[in-house]
């Protein structure tokens, strides 16, 4: 079955960095665009970034452009989100998303808290 397992979240001070990872299994990872979403308390889940199958095309939410970088390693079935210059408003649960078999799959999420 499809599994997405995020890791790398934690508590970081404003201006700091974190690298999130999402290990995927149960589908042909290299054939699908991958996504990172986030959901802050009391807010709707929002798309943060996406990356095409070979990593040639990436897209970012305006709020993270220039600070976050999405990447993937198809040999390891893993997608990453490098987050730099973190702000308190980046505090959220971050989710990995994939859409094989015409179905939306989500990981369990990893908490990112930006606070001094």
N, CA, C and O of each residue as an XYZ file, in Angstrom:
464
protein
N       0.826     -1.179      0.000
C       0.000      0.000      0.000
C       0.876      1.250      0.000
O       2.050      1.212      0.370
N       0.275      2.350     -0.423
C       1.015      3.601     -0.473
C       1.286      4.107      0.939
O       0.390      4.172      1.781
N       2.540      4.461      1.171
C       2.923      5.052      2.453
C       3.804      6.253      2.214
O       4.692      6.239      1.362
N       3.543      7.294      2.983
C       4.365      8.506      2.977
C       4.729      8.799      4.416
O       3.851      8.953      5.265
N       6.020      8.877      4.695
C       6.476      9.069      6.064
C       7.376     10.287      6.124
O       8.487     10.287      5.595
N       6.870     11.337      6.785
C       7.635     12.579      6.917
C       8.523     12.525      8.158
O       8.229     11.823      9.126
N       9.607     13.279      8.101
C      10.492     13.433      9.248
C      11.248     14.751      9.114
O      11.252     15.378      8.054
N      11.885     15.154     10.204
C      12.738     16.337     10.155
C      12.177     17.583     10.791
O      12.864     18.602     10.860
N      10.938     17.528     11.259
C      10.364     18.696     11.909
C      10.988     18.942     13.273
O      11.787     18.145     13.763
N      10.605     20.065     13.876
C      11.118     20.378     15.200
C      10.914     21.836     15.545
O      10.193     22.567     14.866
N      11.573     22.242     16.627
C      11.513     23.622     17.095
C      12.772     24.348     16.631
O      13.886     23.864     16.834
N      12.591     25.494     16.017
C      13.727     26.268     15.504
C      13.464     27.748     15.756
O      12.317     28.195     15.772
N      14.535     28.492     15.951
C      14.398     29.935     16.162
C      14.153     30.652     14.836
O      14.529     30.151     13.777
N      13.529     31.814     14.895
C      13.360     32.598     13.661
C      14.710     32.832     12.989
O      15.713     33.121     13.643
N      14.703     32.697     11.664
C      15.937     32.815     10.897
C      16.671     31.501     10.713
O      17.627     31.424      9.942
N      16.234     30.474     11.409
C      16.899     29.174     11.331
C      16.456     28.362     10.137
O      15.678     28.815      9.298
N      16.979     27.139     10.083
C      16.706     26.246      8.951
C      16.301     24.862      9.442
O      16.681     24.427     10.529
N      15.525     24.191      8.615
C      15.173     22.787      8.823
C      15.090     22.118      7.463
O      14.813     22.763      6.452
N      15.334     20.815      7.455
C      15.165     20.036      6.240
C      14.188     18.901      6.521
O      14.456     18.028      7.346
N      13.066     18.922      5.834
C      12.081     17.866      5.958
C      12.325     16.797      4.901
O      12.763     17.088      3.788
N      12.032     15.562      5.271
C      12.128     14.445      4.339
C      10.799     13.707      4.302
O      10.058     13.681      5.285
N      10.511     13.112      3.164
C       9.323     12.268      3.028
C       9.718     11.026      2.255
O      10.047     11.094      1.071
N       9.682      9.893      2.934
C      10.009      8.611      2.309
C       8.732      7.970      1.791
O       7.771      7.786      2.538
N       8.729      7.634      0.517
C       7.535      7.092     -0.129
C       7.720      5.620     -0.480
O       8.830      5.172     -0.764
N       6.619      4.877     -0.456
C       6.643      3.475     -0.855
C       5.258      3.076     -1.340
O       4.268      3.753     -1.064
N       5.204      1.959     -2.071
C       3.918      1.427     -2.515
C       3.457      1.920     -3.874
O       2.362      1.575     -4.319
N       4.281      2.725     -4.542
C       3.966      3.181     -5.886
C       5.276      3.542     -6.586
O       6.331      3.614     -5.957
N       5.190      3.764     -7.888
C       6.383      4.094     -8.665
C       6.686      5.572     -8.467
O       6.182      6.431     -9.191
N       7.512      5.845     -7.481
C       7.765      7.211     -7.023
C       8.185      8.127     -8.170
O       7.711      9.258     -8.270
N       9.064      7.642     -9.026
C       9.633      8.488    -10.075
C       8.624      8.890    -11.136
O       8.929      9.722    -11.991
N       7.432      8.319    -11.100
C       6.414      8.624    -12.112
C       5.441      9.704    -11.697
O       4.551     10.061    -12.469
N       5.592     10.234    -10.488
C       4.584     11.154     -9.967
C       5.187     12.443     -9.430
O       6.227     12.451     -8.771
N       4.483     13.541     -9.741
C       4.781     14.800     -9.085
C       4.550     14.645     -7.586
O       3.631     13.945     -7.158
N       5.372     15.288     -6.813
C       5.251     15.246     -5.351
C       4.984     16.639     -4.808
O       5.375     17.644     -5.402
N       4.314     16.676     -3.675
C       3.868     17.945     -3.096
C       4.177     18.009     -1.602
O       4.191     16.996     -0.903
N       4.423     19.231     -1.139
C       4.445     19.524      0.288
C       3.317     20.518      0.577
O       3.163     21.525     -0.114
N       2.537     20.211      1.612
C       1.496     21.094      2.110
C       1.810     21.431      3.563
O       2.666     20.801      4.184
N       1.119     22.420      4.095
C       1.190     22.715      5.523
C      -0.166     23.191      6.018
O      -0.986     23.707      5.259
N      -0.377     22.998      7.332
C      -1.607     23.441      7.958
C      -1.277     24.022      9.316
O      -0.793     23.333     10.214
N      -1.550     25.303      9.438
C      -1.350     26.000     10.708
C      -2.626     25.900     11.525
O      -3.701     25.685     10.964
N      -2.529     26.052     12.849
C      -3.721     25.966     13.708
C      -4.794     26.950     13.262
O      -4.527     28.137     13.078
N      -6.011     26.442     13.091
C      -7.130     27.295     12.724
C      -7.175     27.723     11.285
O      -8.024     28.526     10.899
N      -6.263     27.193     10.473
C      -6.212     27.568      9.063
C      -6.384     26.346      8.175
O      -6.226     25.208      8.616
N      -6.713     26.607      6.908
C      -6.850     25.518      5.955
C      -5.468     25.025      5.513
O      -4.476     25.752      5.571
N      -5.444     23.783      5.077
C      -4.208     23.226      4.542
C      -3.866     23.958      3.238
O      -4.735     24.186      2.396
N      -2.599     24.320      3.087
C      -2.196     25.057      1.895
C      -1.015     24.386      1.212
O      -0.167     23.770      1.858
N      -0.978     24.519     -0.105
C       0.126     23.969     -0.888
C       1.353     24.852     -0.720
O       1.292     26.068     -0.902
N       2.458     24.224     -0.374
C       3.716     24.940     -0.167
C       4.608     24.844     -1.407
O       5.137     25.848     -1.884
N       4.766     23.625     -1.919
C       5.677     23.432     -3.048
C       5.349     22.135     -3.764
O       4.760     21.217     -3.193
N       5.745     22.080     -5.029
C       5.598     20.856     -5.807
C       6.832     20.655     -6.667
O       7.561     21.600     -6.970
N       7.053     19.396     -7.059
C       8.208     19.079     -7.895
C       7.813     18.000     -8.897
O       7.167     17.015     -8.540
N       8.204     18.194    -10.144
C       7.842     17.253    -11.201
C       8.647     15.959    -11.069
O       9.531     15.841    -10.220
N       8.323     14.999    -11.923
C       8.860     13.649    -11.784
C      10.384     13.581    -11.789
O      10.982     12.844    -11.005
N      11.008     14.353    -12.676
C      12.469     14.335    -12.754
C      13.105     15.504    -12.020
O      14.323     15.682    -12.045
N      12.271     16.292    -11.370
C      12.792     17.413    -10.600
C      13.100     18.651    -11.403
O      13.685     19.601    -10.883
N      12.710     18.654    -12.672
C      13.071     19.797    -13.523
C      12.172     20.996    -13.302
O      12.577     22.134    -13.541
N      10.958     20.747    -12.846
C      10.006     21.834    -12.632
C       9.569     21.866    -11.188
O       9.134     20.856    -10.635
N       9.687     23.030    -10.577
C       9.252     23.223     -9.201
C       8.358     24.459     -9.129
O       8.484     25.391     -9.923
N       7.467     24.435     -8.167
C       6.585     25.576     -7.941
C       6.470     25.812     -6.441
O       6.522     24.877     -5.641
N       6.313     27.078     -6.079
C       6.273     27.447     -4.670
C       5.143     28.429     -4.398
O       4.763     29.224     -5.257
N       4.617     28.352     -3.179
C       3.705     29.394     -2.716
C       4.485     30.698     -2.600
O       5.677     30.699     -2.295
N       3.798     31.796     -2.847
C       4.460     33.103     -2.804
C       5.096     33.361     -1.441
O       6.126     34.028     -1.345
N       4.479     32.830     -0.397
C       4.955     33.095      0.962
C       6.283     32.415      1.283
O       6.952     32.796      2.243
N       6.672     31.419      0.499
C       7.917     30.699      0.803
C       8.952     30.817     -0.311
O      10.082     30.355     -0.152
N       8.585     31.425     -1.426
C       9.495     31.522     -2.567
C      10.764     32.250     -2.150
O      10.716     33.298     -1.507
N      11.895     31.677     -2.526
C      13.183     32.276     -2.187
C      13.730     31.811     -0.852
O      14.897     32.050     -0.543
N      12.899     31.146     -0.054
C      13.355     30.645      1.264
C      13.331     29.133      1.337
O      14.169     28.529      2.005
N      12.373     28.512      0.651
C      12.231     27.055      0.671
C      12.673     26.470     -0.667
O      12.526     27.098     -1.716
N      13.219     25.254     -0.608
C      13.604     24.535     -1.820
C      13.118     23.099     -1.734
O      13.431     22.383     -0.782
N      12.355     22.683     -2.730
C      11.906     21.295     -2.810
C      12.844     20.539     -3.746
O      13.284     21.065     -4.768
N      13.136     19.304     -3.379
C      13.990     18.464     -4.221
C      13.571     17.010     -4.038
O      12.782     16.692     -3.149
N      14.099     16.135     -4.877
C      13.748     14.722     -4.762
C      14.932     13.864     -5.171
O      15.790     14.277     -5.951
N      14.953     12.661     -4.623
C      15.946     11.656     -4.983
C      15.166     10.417     -5.384
O      14.699      9.671     -4.524
N      15.024     10.192     -6.678
C      14.205      9.070     -7.152
C      14.841      7.716     -6.830
O      14.142      6.706     -6.753
N      16.138      7.691     -6.645
C      16.796      6.436     -6.271
C      16.452      6.039     -4.835
O      16.480      4.861     -4.478
N      16.126      7.044     -4.021
C      15.793      6.781     -2.618
C      14.300      6.913     -2.337
O      13.868      6.762     -1.195
N      13.510      7.194     -3.374
C      12.061      7.382     -3.197
C      11.762      8.408     -2.105
O      10.898      8.193     -1.254
N      12.475      9.500     -2.143
C      12.363     10.504     -1.092
C      12.263     11.900     -1.691
O      12.947     12.234     -2.658
N      11.398     12.702     -1.094
C      11.285     14.108     -1.450
C      11.653     14.941     -0.218
O      11.363     14.564      0.918
N      12.296     16.076     -0.472
C      12.803     16.915      0.606
C      12.213     18.311      0.520
O      11.765     18.755     -0.537
N      12.223     18.994      1.659
C      11.882     20.415      1.684
C      12.914     21.110      2.572
O      12.887     20.980      3.796
N      13.810     21.840      1.941
C      14.791     22.630      2.679
C      14.168     23.977      2.990
O      13.751     24.702      2.087
N      14.106     24.308      4.266
C      13.451     25.543      4.705
C      14.486     26.430      5.384
O      15.037     26.071      6.425
N      14.741     27.573      4.798
C      15.692     28.541      5.340
C      14.980     29.821      5.744
O      13.835     30.060      5.358
N      15.665     30.631      6.517
C      15.112     31.926      6.949
C      13.696     31.763      7.488
O      12.786     32.504      7.118
N      13.531     30.794      8.357
C      12.200     30.482      8.867
C      11.630     31.619      9.691
O      12.346     32.324     10.402
N      10.306     31.776      9.573
C       9.571     32.822     10.268
C       8.527     32.187     11.185
O       8.125     31.045     10.963
N       8.088     32.910     12.206
C       7.038     32.348     13.074
C       5.792     31.931     12.293
O       5.115     30.977     12.676
N       5.489     32.621     11.223
C       4.307     32.268     10.428
C       4.481     30.990      9.618
O       3.528     30.525      8.993
N       5.668     30.419      9.619
C       5.882     29.114      8.981
C       5.500     27.965      9.918
O       5.510     26.801      9.518
N       5.165     28.296     11.155
C       4.753     27.273     12.116
C       3.509     26.547     11.622
O       2.488     27.175     11.343
N       3.593     25.227     11.516
C       2.498     24.422     10.969
C       2.889     22.953     11.035
O       4.034     22.602     11.320
N       1.904     22.108     10.762
C       2.200     20.705     10.480
C       2.409     20.594      8.974
O       1.577     21.043      8.185
N       3.521     19.995      8.591
C       3.869     19.863      7.179
C       3.580     18.439      6.714
O       3.953     17.464      7.366
N       2.904     18.348      5.567
C       2.484     17.066      5.036
C       3.047     16.836      3.641
O       3.118     17.752      2.820
N       3.439     15.616      3.396
C       3.823     15.159      2.074
C       2.577     14.617      1.378
O       1.711     14.015      2.014
N       2.497     14.834      0.075
C       1.316     14.405     -0.685
C       1.724     13.806     -2.018
O       2.623     14.300     -2.697
N       1.031     12.715     -2.377
C       1.224     12.096     -3.688
C      -0.139     11.660     -4.204
O      -1.070     11.445     -3.428
N      -0.244     11.531     -5.533
C      -1.551     11.251     -6.143
C      -1.508     10.111     -7.159
O      -1.959     10.279     -8.292
N      -0.974      8.963     -6.771
C      -1.007      7.824     -7.677
C      -2.382      7.169     -7.674
O      -3.152      7.338     -6.728
N      -2.692      6.418     -8.733
C      -3.953      5.660     -8.809
C      -5.163      6.573     -8.639
O      -6.187      6.143     -8.107
N      -5.061      7.834     -9.084
C      -6.163      8.811     -8.984
C      -6.664      8.987     -7.558
O      -7.847      9.250     -7.340
N      -5.784      8.843     -6.606
C      -6.139      8.960     -5.196
C      -5.152      9.869     -4.498
O      -3.955      9.837     -4.786
N      -5.650     10.678     -3.581
C      -4.810     11.569     -2.788
C      -4.283     10.818     -1.564
O      -5.061     10.293     -0.767
N      -2.979     10.773     -1.424
C      -2.376     10.133     -0.258
C      -1.604     11.168      0.546
O      -0.966     12.063     -0.007
N      -1.679     11.022      1.877
C      -1.022     11.946      2.786
C      -0.165     11.189      3.782
O      -0.475     10.059      4.159
N       0.914     11.826      4.201
C       1.667     11.302      5.322
C       1.005     11.724      6.616
O      -0.046     12.364      6.615
N       1.638     11.355      7.725
C       1.078     11.664      9.040
C       1.385     13.092      9.473
O       0.796     13.606     10.424
N       2.314     13.724      8.762
C       2.676     15.100      9.081
C       3.834     15.188     10.050
O       4.077     14.276     10.841
N       4.545     16.299      9.976
C       5.635     16.579     10.916
C       5.502     18.035     11.365
O       5.323     18.938     10.548
N       5.592     18.241     12.659
C       5.365     19.573     13.236
C       6.626     20.433     13.090
O       7.732     20.011     13.427
N       6.426     21.640     12.581
C       7.486     22.649     12.529
C       7.025     23.834     13.359
O       5.971     24.416     13.103
N       7.823     24.184     14.354
C       7.509     25.323     15.215
C       8.668     26.310     15.158
O       9.810     25.962     15.455
N       8.359     27.541     14.774
C       9.369     28.599     14.685
C       9.076     29.605     15.791
O       8.085     30.334     15.747
N       9.953     29.627     16.774
C       9.725     30.474     17.944
C      11.032     30.734     18.666
O      11.932     29.895     18.684
N      11.116     31.910     19.259
C      12.296     32.226     20.066
C      12.036     31.878     21.527
O      12.911     32.071     22.372
